[in-house]
């Protein structure tokens, strides 16, 4: 998985989030965005491998970090992508109502930012 990460400088921090470490020292803002993107790559890899529980955990961490960085009431493409990733994992696990709600939140967020066309 380390080889799949977008930015090598964020590898250790992304790994710390995946391990659930509470005290992770965050770097400057631009690197935090890279960490969120790295988590998305890892989540996609888990989905491709059929590990939906692992993907859910990664997307949950991605969502938490994105909401921490951008705010819980702020629309941001990475927050929306995390919600849609969570939705996909829920759908694959047969949790359709939760999947729908997460997907709707993510799509509504994107539509609010970029419009529907």
N, C-alpha and C positions, 0 to 999 in steps of 0.2 A: 504494500500500500504506500509506503514511503516514496517509492519511485513515481507514483501517480500524482503526487502532490504538485500543485501549481507552482508554488514558490518554496524553495528549500529553506529559506530563513524562517518560515512559519511552521516547519515540520514538528519541532519539539513542542510548540504551543498547541498545535492541533492535536498532537498525541496526548498532551496533558488534559485537554478537554475531553477527549475520548475516554481517558482513564477516570474521569470524574473528579479530578483534583480540584479542591475548593480554592486554594491560593495560587492562582495562575497570574503571574505578572504580565500584563498586556503591554505590547510595544506601542509605538506611535500609530495613529489612526490608519494610515495607508496599509500597514502590515496587518492590522486587524481585519481589514476587508479581505486580504489574501488568505487569512486563516479561515474566514467564513467560506470563501470559495474552495479552499482545500477540503473542508468538511463536506461540501456539496459533492466534490469529486469522489471522496471516499464513500459517501452514501450511494452514489450511482454505481460504484463498483460492487458494493454489497448487493444492490438490487440485481445487477447483471449475474452475480453468482448465486442468486436465489436466497440470500440470507436477509430476509425481510425484518427479522427482529434486530439484527445488527444495524440495518439501514435505518430502522425507526430510531434507534438510540442515537445514531449520528445526526440524523435530521432534527431530532429533539435538541441536541446540543447546539446545532447550527441555529435553530430558531431562538434558543435562549440567548446565545451570544449576539445574534442580530438585533433582538429586541433590547438587549442591554446597551448595545452601541448606538442604535438608531432611535430607540425609544419604543415603548409598547404601543403607543397610539399614533405612530408615524408610519406612513406607507413607504416602503422601500423595496426595490426589486429582489434583494437577497432575502428579506423576510418573507416575501411572497413565494419565492422559490423553495424556501424551507417548508412553508405550509403545504405547498403542492407535493413536495417530496414526502412529507409525513402522510399526506392523503394517499399517495400511491402505496406506501407500505401498509396502511390500514386496509386499503382495498384488497391487496394481495393476501392479507390475513383474514379476509372475510368480514371485516368490521365496516360494513357499507355505510351506515348512518354517520359514523365518525369521519369516514373518508369523505363523504359528501360535504359535511360541514367544513372540514379543513380545506378542501379544494375550493369550495365557494368563497371562503375568506381570502385565499390566495389569489383567485381569479378576480374577485371584486377589487382587491388591492391593486392588481395590475391594471384593471380597467379604469380605476380611479386615477392612476398615474398617466396612462398612455392612451386612454380612450378605448372604444370598442371596435374601431376600424383598423 
